[in-house]
């Protein structure tokens, strides 16, 4: 049996003239491999490759071609996937127990010309006749960058977080026409149904129509067939509606401030809308902008009336859209939410579909560490009135939207959103589109996070927010605070100020019969190791002498390698006498601060079991000299690690996301606990390098804060799933951080306090943290 590839392509539907150039895109090895399959099998292999090439855009909310969930592929139980893997046209990776497929570079080189040939064969004139003019105009509104957004919902969106979702939800007929458009493209082999899947999550979001990267060609062709005057009319209408939608969302949620401020048209529309809110606000003196359009300032004088008027304006916009966007084409009688029968799509039950959280409110608050604030209200933008004026709004149903001024004395609280069953979500803030942003450490490869930012960026407040959210979920949190300003203002907080006089202490040389990993020799070695890191000029011979002195003190206290002797305590005061009498005068000089400050002896011992019981434990090291702060933190983190190591590893396959974590450790100025030159064989590894990978197995999440990404070497960064970069303090900081986060230096210098770039796994977004003052108690 031998199959001619040309016959297989002809049977797949390609025209005779297209086949010779298409065959050239197949490497000879692939062509030869396909000869061993029957004609129908070759067709299935080609169709499956095209399916993956198109559908891989569904695996990312940004449509970046990150992969397609294997269950989406209609042939995933049969031979085509095996054949494609064998010949190197696709590859797979596992994410949270789910197999994700992508086309290899060779596979894409074959699929791209195959797809372009289908586009050339598409009957554009027929599409333009049967699809209402507003549909391509609407789809054109989803353009991002150089391509069109590559997914379209197969069912009505559950929320209205974007203008497109707002239109579809409030005009079901419009949704039907859009679905007809997507179905038509799918029938022509230029779109597929696949699971929308976020690679950073554990569940599919639902089935969507997905388009290939070349989808822009289709849209352009359709638009060119439409009467330019009609298209211009709908484009202006959509722009007008979008302008008002943006302003109303800004007033309700504080969203899109930068966009409004930058657009004269948006500012004009805002001025118009503010005139309809006259009874509920005080409009302050405007600021004259370079383009001649005033930037309005206002404060709310009647919150209830303000909210009511905003709801009325929203209902008026809905009514106007319903009136002016009229669908002329006859809509199908049935809901088109289910896929057409020719190509079975995955059933929604196969992968649980997460329910999107309710639309959140973006509230404007002043971050406590924001240094320069004006006395007046922050200027508010003004939006463009499209070429029409609206009648007075009519009353409508209530909405949850709330706008809070930046200096509101009693800010409303941001709702936490409905919890996921078995989920563990930490609310951070909001993305630019108003969506609530959560950190779900149990769904990621590890629970570690770094937070970067200069002075006044809101880094400390972000730490407080995360700590408070964790404590509210009854998770134990330790704050290692080098500057004394990290403690949250509320919640269950135990604060230990480590200072001269030894009120609070912990003894790194104390042993525990229940923790057999910490032997006298291990405790001694760790202590000397930490001393060496924090006093790098200490010589090898001096380290050996310190180690021998401590071992002798253990013996004199009756503590040996037998665990039954570990109930005895080696008092650090006993070591002081031996060290201070050492014949090597350099050794007392290095360690006398430890003894003068009673760093490891005192009145009340810090109990690690108490820390692990829950709440926030604040270790305030601000009163210590700098070298002692880091020595204490180093040894304290080692003791935490050994304690949790003795508890045992978190069982693999644990489904309860909370059960994956026993403790969250937050460290400010973490750069001083990280090895700066870990690539050097002679370098001493700092504590965070030693345990960043190991701590995860025992349920520890590290949240590390610093100013620069360069403070963390590759060894640390490779084990951090979440990275958040806030405002840089100066140009040098901006240059360093901008390279890693692939953003402009200007953005990092111009962020407001609390704003930043958040990377969660492969997802990158702009996020604004909601401060503790704006959260539910």
N, C-alpha and C positions, 0 to 999 in steps of 0.2 A: 504494500500500500504506500502510495506517495501522493501528497497533496501539493498542488501548484498554488503558491501564495497569491498569484494573480487571480486565479479562479475564486479563492476564498474572499479576496477584497471585493470582487465583482458581486459575489453572493451576499456580501455585507451591505451592498447598496451603492458602492462608489462607481462613478461613471468611467467609461473606458479610457477617456483622455486623462483622467486623474491617476490611474493605476500605476503607470511606469514611474513617475516621480515619487509616488508614495512608496513603491517597493525599494527605492534607493535609500530610504530612511531606515530600512531594516538591515542590521549588520548581517553579513553572510552566515555567521554562526547561528543566529536566531532563525534565519530563513531555513537553514538546513535542519534545525531542531524541529521546526513546525511541519516538515515533510512527513514526520512519523505519525501525525494526527489526521483523523478524518476531517472532511470539509466542515461539518457542523462544529467539530471541536475547535478548529482554527477560528471560526467565526466567534465562538464563545470566548476564546482567549483574547481576541482583539477587542470585543465588546467589554470584557471585564477590565482590560487595561484602560480603555477609555473611561469606564465608570470610575475607576480609582483616580485617574488623572483629573476628572472633574470634581468628584466627591471629596477629595482630600481637602478642599477648601472649607468643608463643613466642620472640620475638627478644630477650628479656631474661630472665636467670636469676631476676629478681625479679618477672617477669610484669607489667611496668609499661607494656605497650602500646607498645614502642619501634619495632615494625615487624615485617613478615613477609618472609622471604626469598622472592624472586620465584619461585624454582624450586619452592617449596612449593605454589604455586597451580596447581590441576589444569588451569586454562584459560589458563596464562600464554603459551602459544604461539598462542592464537586471539584473536578480536576483543574479548571482554569487557574485557580490561585496557586496550586502546586506547580503547574507548568510555568507560570510567570516567575515564581521564585527560583525554579530550577535554572531558568535561562537568564536570571539576573535583571529582570525588568521591574520587579517590585521588591521592596524590603519591608520588614515589620519590626515593631518595637512594642514593648509591654508598658502600659501606663495604668497604674492602680488596678492591675489584674485584667485589663482590657487590651486586646491586640489592636494596634493601629497600623494601617498600611499606607505606604507612600510609593509613588513611582520613583525609580532610580533615575539618574541622569540619562542613562540609555533608554529607559522606558519613556521618559518625557520627550526625548528626541524622536521617538517613533510616534507617540500620541499627539504631539503638537501639529504636525502636518495632517494627520488623520482628522483632527478636529477642525482645522482651518478649511479642509476640503468640504466638510459638512456645512460649515458656515457659508461657503461660496454657493452651495446647492440650496440654501434656504430660500424660500419664496418670500422675499421681503415685501413685495407689493401685496400679496395675500394677507400677510400679517398686518400691514398698515390698514387694509380695508376692514378686516374683521375685528380688530382690536380698537377700542375707543381711544381717541387722541390723548385723553388724560393719563392713560396707563403708562406709556413710555415717558411722558413728562414727569409722572410721579417717580418712576424708576430712576429717571435722570437725577432726581433730587437726592438719591442715595449715593451719588458719586463720592468716592473717597480717593483722593490722589488722582492717579492716572487711570484707574479702573473703576468700574461700577462695583458696588457692594455685591458680593457673589452669592448671597443667600436670600431667600424670600420665604416667609412663613407659609406652611401648608394649611395652617389653621389660623384663626384670628389671634393676634397677640393678646396675652393676658394683662399686660400693663401698657401704660401710655408714656413711656420714658423718652420716646423720641417723637418727632413730628410725624414721621411715617406711621408709627404705631397709633398715634392720635387720630390720624386720618382714617386708617383702616378700621379702628374700633368704632368710630362715629359715623362711618359710611359703609355698611356691609355690602352694598351694591358695588362700591369701588373695590372692595376686597375681592368680590367675585370676578370682576373684570381683570384684576391683576392676576388672580389665580388662573384664569383662562389663558392669559398671556404666558404665564410660566408653564402651563400644561401644553400649550402649543409648541413651545420650545423643547419641551421634554419629548413630545411625540416625534420631533424632528431629530432627536438624538443630540440636542444641544443643551440639555439640562438633565439632572437626575434627582431622585429623591434619596436623601441620606440622613443619618442621624446628625443633628447639630451637637457637637461634643466639645467641651472645654477640657483640654489636656491637663489642666491643673485641678480639675474636679474629679469626682468619682462616679458621676452619673451623667447620662445623656440629657439634653435639654428638650428633645423632641425632634420630629422629622421635618425637614425643610427642603424646599427646592434649592438646588445648588447649581451654579453656572460656572463654566470654565473661565480661565483668565481672559480668553478672547471674547468674552461676552460683550465687551465694549463695542466690538464690531457690529454685533447684532443691533444694539441700541442705536448706534449711529445710523445704520441703514434704515431702521424704522422711522427715526426722526426725520430723515431726509425725504421720506415719502409723504410726510404729513404737510398739509397746507401751512406755510410759514406763519400766516396771520393767525390761524387757529392755535398753532403751537405757541406763538408769542403771547396770545391771550391767556392760555392756561399757565404758561411759565410765570407771567406777571401775577396771576391770581394766586398761584402756589407761593410765590415769594411774599406776597402780601399776607397771606394766612400764616406763613412761617414766621414772618416778622412779629406779628401779634402774639403768636404762640410762644416765641422766645421771650418776649417782654413779660407775658403773664407768668411763665415759669420762673423768670428772674424775680418778679415781685413776690411770688408765692414761696420760692425755694432758695432764693439767693443764687441761682444758677446762671451761668453764661455772662457773668459781670464783664469779663475782659472783652467778650465779643460785642456786647452792647456799647461799651465805652469806646471801642475802636471804630464803630460804625455810625456815621452821621445819620443815616436812615433809621437805624435802630433807636438812636437817641431822640429823633423827632417823634417816632411812634411812642416811645416811653412818655414824652411830654404830653402827647395826646391822651394816653391812658391815665396819667396822673391827674389830668383835668377832670376825669370822670370819678376820681377818688377824692375829690376836693373836700368832702365832708369828713373824711376819715384821716386826713394827713395835714401837716403844716409843710408847705413848700418853702424852702429856704432860698437864699440868694444863690443864683446859679454861677458857675465858673465859666468864663469865656474861653472857648477852645480855639485853636488856630484855624479851624475850618469855618469858624463863625457860628457854630451851633452850640448853644449853652448846654452845659452838663448840669442837670438838675440835682439839687440836694433836698431831702425831705426827712421828716420824722413822723412816725405814726402817733396820732393823738387818740384814736379810738380803735383799739385792736379788734373788737368784735365786729364793728361796722366795716373795718378794713377787710377782714376775712370774708364777710358777706358780699361786699362789692366785687372782690376778686372772683368769687364763685359765680356771681352774675355775669361778669365779663367773659368768663370761660364758657358759660352756657350760651352766651350771645355768639361767640366765635363758632361753637359747635353748630348752632342753628344756621349761621350764614354759610358755613361749608356745606351743610346738607342741602341748602337751597341752591347754591351756585355751582357745585360740582354735581352735575346731573349725568347719570349713566344712560346713554342712548341705546346701547346694544341690549338685546334681550338676554337677561341673566338666566343661567341654568336654574331649574326648579329646585334641585337638591343642593345641599351644602357640598362644596368641592373639597372638603377637608381630607377625604380619603384618597389614596393614590388610584390611578387608573389601572384596570385589570391586566393590561398587556404585560406590565413589568411589575411583579409583586414587590412591594416595599416592606421593610421590616415592620412588624407589628409593634405598636407602642408598648405592649406589655413586656417585650423581650428585655428591654433595659429600662429601669425605673426612670421616669421623667421627673426632674425636680420642678417644684412649683416656684416660680419667681417670687421674690419677696415683694410685699406691697411697696408702692412708690414712696421713697423716703423724702424727708424735708431737709433741705440744705440751709442751715442757719448760719448767719454771720455773727461770730463772736470775736472778741479781742483776746488773743492769746496772752497769758500772763507775762510771758517773757518778751513780748513785743515792746521795743524800746521807745520808738518814736510814734506817738499818736497825736492827731489833731484834736482840739477841743470839739470841733464840729462833727456832725454826722459825715460819714464817708460819702463822697459824691456819688450820685446815682446816675446811670446812663440814660440816654434818650434814644428811642427807637423810631424808625421811619414809618410814617403813615403811607401805606400803599396808595394807589390812585383812587381811593374811595374813603368815605366817612361812614362810620357805623351809627345806626340808630341807638338810642339809649338802651342799655341792656335790660333784659327781662329777668325776673327772679328764676332761679334754677335750683336743683338739688345741691346739697352741701358737699363740701370737699374737705380733705384733710390738710390742704396746703396752708402753710404758715410762713410769713416772712418776719424775721427778727432783726431789728436794727443792730448795728455793731455795738452800740452802747446801751442796749436795752438793759435796765436794771434787773428785770425778772425774765430772763430768756425762757422760751418754751423748750421743752425737752424733745430730743430726737427719738422717735420710736425705735426700739431695738429690732423690730421685725419678727416674724413668726419663726420659732426655732425649728430646725430640721430634726426629724426623728433620728436619734442616735448621733446627731451632728454636734460639732463643737466649733462655734463661730464667734470670733472676737470682732466686734464692730470697730472699725477704724474711722471711716468718714464717708465722703462721697466723691465719685468721679465727676468729670466735667459734664457728663450728660445727666447728672443727678442721681445715678444709681448708687445704692448703698454698697459700700466696699467692706467686705469682711475678710479677716485672716482666719483660715480654717487649717490649722497646723496638722490636724489628724489626717488630712487628705493629701499632704505633701510628703516628699521623700524624707524630710526632717522638719523639726519644729523650730529651727534656728532663724534668727532675723538680725540684720544690721540696720542701724538708723544713722544716717550721715547728715551733718548740717553745721553751719557756723553759728556764732553767737547771735541770739535773737531770732533764730530760724523757727523756733517752736519745738526743738528736739526734746527738751526736758518735759514740756507739757505732753508731748506725744507719749513719752515713757510713762507719765502719770496716768494717762488715759488707758494705755494697754494694761498697766498694773491694776487699775481699778476694775476694768472689765474682767480680768482674770479672777480677781478676788471675789467679784460678784458671782462668779460661777463656781465659787468654793474651791478654787485651785490655789495651792501654796505658791507664793511669790517671794523671792529674795531680791532686794535692791542693794547692790554693792555701790555705794554712793561716795565718790571721792571729793565732792564739793558740797555736800550737805543740803542739796536743793531738790532731790528727786522724789521725796516722799509725797504721796497723794494727800489731799487735804481731808479725805473722809474714808470710811471703810474700816475694816478690822486691821489696824496697823500696830505692830510691835516695833518700837524704835530703840536701837542700841547705839548710843554714841560712844565710840571708842576713843578714849582720851587719857591724858596723864592722870594717874591715880588709880587706874584699874577698876572702875565701877563695874564694867562689863568686860568679859574676856572669853577666849576659848584657848584651850591648851593643845597645840598640835602634836605633843608627845604623849598625850593621854591615850591609853589603850582601852579596847572594849572586847570582852570575851566573845560577844556575838558577831564581831567583825574580824574574822581571822585573817583577812587580807592585810590588815595593818599590824605587823609584828614589830617588836622593838627595833629591829634592823631596818625595816621598811620606813617606819616613822622617822628614824634618824636620817636615813638617806634622803627622804623627801624634804626634811627641814634644811639640811645642808644644800640640797639642790635649789630650794627657794632662796636661800641666802646667797648662793652663787649667782643666780639670775639678777637679784636686786642689788648685789654688790659685785659687779663684774670684775673688779680689780683684785678680788680675793684670790690668792694663789692656790695651786694644787696642794702644796704641803700644809697651808693654813686650813684648807677644807678638811684634810685628813685629820688634823689635830682636833678640830671642832667635833668631828664625827667620833673620835676616840674618847673625848671628854664625855659626850652624851652617852655612849655605850657604857662607860665606867659608872656614870650616875644611875643608869638603869640597874646595873648589877648591885650597887650599894643600896638601892631601894628594894632589892629582892625581886626585881622583875626580870624574868628570863623568857626564853622562847615558849614556855609552857603556858597555855591560856589560863590555867587556874591562878597564875600570879598576876594576871592583868587587871584584877580588881583593885590592886594597889595603884597609887597615883604618883608619878614623878613630878614633884613640884618644881616649877620653873625657877623658883627662888634658890633651890638647891644647885641648879646648874650655874646660876649667876656667880656664886662663890668660886666655883671651879674655873669658870672662864676668866674672871677678873684676876685670878692668881696665876694665869697661864704665863709661862716664861716668854712667849712670843708677844711682845707688846702690841703688835698690829691687830691681833685677834680681839682683845678687849676694846680697841678703838672702833672696830667695825660694829661690835654688838652692844656697846654700852647704851645706845639709844633704846634698844629693845628692853633692857632692864630698867632704865630710868623711867620709861613710860609705863612699866608694868604691862607690856603688851599682851603677854600670855599668862598673866596671873591677876587676880583681883577678887572682887566681892561676889559677883554673880556670873555664873558660867552661862554662855549662850548655848541653849539646847537645840541640837539639830532635830531630834524627834518632835520638839515643839514647832519648829519651823515647818516641818513636813505635814503638820496637822492641818494647816490651812491658813488663810489670811496673808497679809503683806508683812514681811520682816524687813525693816529698814536698817541696814548696817551703815551708820554714818561715820565715815573715816576722816571728815574734814579737819578735825582737831589734831591730827597726827602730822608729823613731818612727812614730806612727800615719799621718801624711800620706805618709811614704815607703812604707809597706806597700801602700797602695792605688795609688800611682803605679807601683810595680814590677809589681804584679799586672795593672794596666791595660795597660801596655806589653808585658808577657809574653804576655797573652792575644791581643793584636793580632798579635804575631809568630807565634804558633801558627796563628792564622787564615790569615795570608798564606802560611805554609808549606803548609798543607793546600789552600788555594786553588790554589796552583801545581801540586798533585798532580792536580787536576781534580775534577769533580763525580762523585759516586757514580752509576753508570749507572742510569737509571730502569728499573723492572721487575725489579730484582735480587731473586731469590727467596731466596737465602741470607741469612738475617736477620743473621748475624754480619758479612757483607760490607758491610752498610750502615753500619758504624761503624769508624772509624780511631782514635778517641781519646775517652775519657770525662774530662771536666774537672769536678772537684768544688770548689766554692767555699763556704767558710764566711763568715758575715757578708757575704753577697752584696749586701745592701742598699746597701753603699757603692760598688758597681760598677754600680748601676742609677740611671738618671735618675729623680729623684723627681717632677719636674714636666714630663714629656715633652710635655704639651699646650701648653706655652708656646712661642711662636715664638722667643723669645730664649734659651730654655734650651739648654744644651749636652748633647748625648746622651752618656751614659756608655757604656763599651765593651760591656756586655751588651745594651743596647738596640740598639746598632749591629749586632751580629752574632748575636743570638738566632735570627733567622729564617734568616740566611745560613749559619750554621755547620752546620745540618742537612744542607744540600746537599753539604757536603764531608766528612760522616761524623763530626761532632763532637756528642757528647751533653753537655749542661750539667746538672749536679746542683747546685742552689743551696740553701743553708741560711740561715735567718734566724729571727727571733722572730715577726714579724707578717706576715700576708698583705698588709697595707697597705704594706709595704716594696717590693712589686712592683706596678708600675702595669699598666694594662690591656694595654699593648703587649707586656709580658713575659708576662703571664698567658695571653694569647691564643695564645701559642706554647709553652705547657707542657702536655704531655699527662697528667702524673702529679703529683698534689699530696697530700702527706702531712702531717697536722696532729697534733702530739703535745701533751703536757700544757702548759698555759699556766702562766706563773710567777705571775701575779697576775690580779685580776679585769679590769683594763683590757685586758690581752692577750687574755683569754678573750672579752671582748665583741667585740673586733675580729675574731678568727678564727672565732667561732661564727656570725656573720652569713654569712660566705662559705661555710662548710661545712654550714650549716643543721643545727647541733646545738645542744644546750643549753650554756650557759656552765658549768653544774655538771659536765657530762661532761668538758669540757676541763680543769677544775681538779682533777678526781678521777682522771684517768688515772694508772695506774702507769707507772714508767719503761719505755719501750719500746713502750707502747700508743699507738694513735692512730687517726684517721679517714683512710682512704686513698681517694682518688678516682683511678681509672684510666679515662680516657675518660669514659663515662657511668655507670660502675659506682662505687658508694660502699659501703664496708664498714669494720667495725672490725677492726683488725689488730694483732697483737702480734709485734714483731720478735724473732727468735731471735738472741741475742748471739753474738759470735765464739767465745766459750768453749763454745758448744753446737753448733758446726758441725764438719763433717768437716774434717780438716786438708788 
